[in-house]
């Protein structure tokens, strides 16, 4: 039923990652994916989360209110 549907809380993008793009790192050996904010200076992902499917990637973007 749609009456009691829980609202998803949108998180603020961390201050240090405001200008960083959201990117995905893929591991070809075991098909794991990490999604997070890419630091252009170091090339590392910050606030990375493990993603098992494209839906997990979309959920990460929706969680922070941003698109790739």
Secondary structure by P-SEA (a helix, b strand, c coil): cccbbbbbbbbccccccccbbbbbbbbcccccccccccccccccccbbbbbccaaaaaaaaaaacccc
